[in-house]
Amino acid sequence: MFERLDKYKAELAKARQRKAECDARVRMLEKKCQEEEKTAVHEMMKAAEASALTYSSVETAKVNGADVYYYLKYLLMKCPTSLTCDEEREKLCPWNPECKEALDELHRQHQKAIFDAM
């Protein structure tokens, strides 16, 4: 009679151990899911900011009559960062004479390359 009781107690102890292991695994997976969600949201926010910056640059070029292709190429060549001072950023604006000259030069170089290839 006590043998069956001991057997049930042993099974119960094993089941509790498995439950504790499963609970620990669930907690670990929940934590990983939360971290992945945070990472995904952060990456989406960075992508949205990059998209907005690109769209803003394109529209700024259009409004100021600059060729969008050459303006974006010029910006990528200069690679402004968040550490770029205001005076330097101003030089990158399509209404700035220095930028207009640089865009014209890029256009001339491109046209020359096309004609040279003929």
HUGI-V174091 format. One record per residue. N is the residue number from 1. RES is the residue in three letters. OMEGA is omega in degrees with one decimal (999 if undefined). D_FIRST is the distance of its C-alpha to the first C-alpha in Angstrom with 2 decimals. Layout:
((N,RES,OMEGA,D_FIRST) (N,RES,OMEGA,D_FIRST))
//
This chain:
((1,MET,179.5,0.00) (2,PHE,178.6,3.79) (3,GLU,178.2,5.32) (4,ARG,179.1,5.64) (5,LEU,178.3,6.79) (6,ASP,178.8,8.93) (7,LYS,178.9,10.17) (8,TYR,178.3,11.26) (9,LYS,178.8,12.85) (10,ALA,177.6,14.63) (11,GLU,178.3,15.90) (12,LEU,179.2,17.01) (13,ALA,177.8,18.85) (14,LYS,-179.8,20.54) (15,ALA,177.9,21.54) (16,ARG,178.5,23.00) (17,GLN,178.4,24.88) (18,ARG,178.7,26.28) (19,LYS,179.2,27.26) (20,ALA,177.9,29.07) (21,GLU,178.4,30.86) (22,CYS,178.6,31.85) (23,ASP,178.4,33.08) (24,ALA,178.6,35.14) (25,ARG,178.4,36.57) (26,VAL,179.0,37.48) (27,ARG,179.6,39.24) (28,MET,179.5,41.12) (29,LEU,176.4,42.22) (30,GLU,179.4,43.32) (31,LYS,178.0,45.38) (32,LYS,178.5,46.94) (33,CYS,178.3,47.78) (34,GLN,179.2,49.47) (35,GLU,179.0,51.46) (36,GLU,177.7,52.54) (37,GLU,178.9,53.59) (38,LYS,179.2,55.66) (39,THR,-179.1,57.23) (40,ALA,179.3,58.02) (41,VAL,179.5,59.62) (42,HIS,179.7,61.59) (43,GLU,177.0,62.84) (44,MET,179.2,63.81) (45,MET,178.1,65.73) (46,LYS,179.2,67.56) (47,ALA,178.7,68.39) (48,ALA,177.9,69.65) (49,GLU,178.9,71.81) (50,ALA,179.3,73.24) (51,SER,179.1,73.94) (52,ALA,178.9,75.65) (53,LEU,178.8,77.72) (54,THR,179.6,78.81) (55,TYR,179.5,79.67) (56,SER,178.8,81.57) (57,SER,178.9,83.49) (58,VAL,-178.8,84.41) (59,GLU,177.4,85.60) (60,THR,178.4,87.53) (61,ALA,-178.9,89.29) (62,LYS,-177.2,90.14) (63,VAL,-177.6,91.50) (64,ASN,174.0,93.68) (65,GLY,179.3,95.01) (66,ALA,175.6,93.42) (67,ASP,-174.2,92.17) (68,VAL,-179.1,88.37) (69,TYR,-177.2,87.84) (70,TYR,178.9,90.12) (71,TYR,178.6,88.84) (72,LEU,177.2,85.20) (73,LYS,178.8,86.34) (74,TYR,179.2,88.28) (75,LEU,179.7,85.30) (76,LEU,177.1,83.08) (77,MET,-178.4,85.76) (78,LYS,178.4,85.98) (79,CYS,177.1,82.19) (80,PRO,178.8,82.24) (81,THR,177.3,79.25) (82,SER,179.6,78.07) (83,LEU,-179.9,80.05) (84,THR,-178.0,83.30) (85,CYS,-176.3,85.74) (86,ASP,-179.8,87.39) (87,GLU,179.2,90.75) (88,GLU,177.8,89.18) (89,ARG,180.0,87.28) (90,GLU,179.3,90.54) (91,LYS,-179.3,92.11) (92,LEU,-178.5,89.44) (93,CYS,-174.5,90.28) (94,PRO,178.0,92.26) (95,TRP,-179.6,95.03) (96,ASN,-179.3,95.76) (97,PRO,179.3,98.89) (98,GLU,179.1,97.23) (99,CYS,179.2,94.40) (100,LYS,178.0,96.90) (101,GLU,-179.8,98.83) (102,ALA,178.9,95.69) (103,LEU,177.2,94.72) (104,ASP,179.4,98.24) (105,GLU,176.8,98.10) (106,LEU,179.6,94.79) (107,HIS,178.8,96.33) (108,ARG,179.5,99.45) (109,GLN,179.9,97.41) (110,HIS,178.8,95.39) (111,GLN,178.8,98.53) (112,LYS,179.7,100.18) (113,ALA,178.5,97.23) (114,ILE,-177.7,97.42) (115,PHE,178.0,101.17) (116,ASP,-178.9,100.92) (117,ALA,-177.8,98.38) (118,MET,999,100.87))
//
